[in-house]
Amino acid sequence: MEFFSIQFSEVAEKLDLDALSDAQRNTLFQGLKPDPGSHDVFRIMLAIREIEPKDNWNERQRKRKLFSLVDRALIDLRPSNKSIRIVGLHPGSLPADGTPQMDLEAQTGFKIMDVANASLKFTGPIKNWWRKKRPLIVANRTDRLVQWVFSREWIDQGNQCQGEILCIVPKGLSESERKISCYADFKEKRGRAIEKARRTVPLPA
């Protein structure tokens, strides 16, 4: 792949709770006992699609948009309505040595990224920590926010930058308010954005 674009799901996929794997259950539920009457699990996909360079790109632009320059993929998901609560996510953080848990809170604090003008950037001490530890995935969430950072090593293993979120969505919430704002920012090592995407993805009733 030489040049690429980023695409989010048109609509979030509602998952069957009984069909989830043990790994999904362990990271999504974290001790919760989901009630299908009040809990919905959604998967939001992000695909990397190979494209042809645009005719109006000059030689300098072509060199700056190469997929080979991607160092990390930053993903940020936020419910559009305050009554939607995120109570779990999958995948969780994954160190390079494959151990299942990583204490990120002590390392990075409350958030690992900020959104500014639809661009994502590291916040707090994670920038230096990322360079030293070089994990495959960093994941963080609150009830209002989910953030993932996928490393180039993760992508090179043939993995997709995709995730599941466990949401509590009021049944009476209107269709127009059942949405997640999604951001993706693929960056090079020095932090320059190579390709970005932004989309509002509906959560079906």
Buried (B, 14 or more C-beta within 10 A) or exposed (E): EEBBEBBBBEEBBBBEBEEBEEEBBBBBBEEEEBEEEEBBBBBBBBEBEEEEEEEEEEEEEEEEBBBEBBBBBBBBBBBBBEEBBBBBBBBBBBBEEEEEEBEBEEBBEEBBBEBEEBBBBBBBEBEEBBEEBEBBBBBBBEEEBBBBBBBBBBBEEEBEBBBBBBBBBEEEBEEEBBBBBBBBBBBBEEEEBBBBBBBEBBBEE
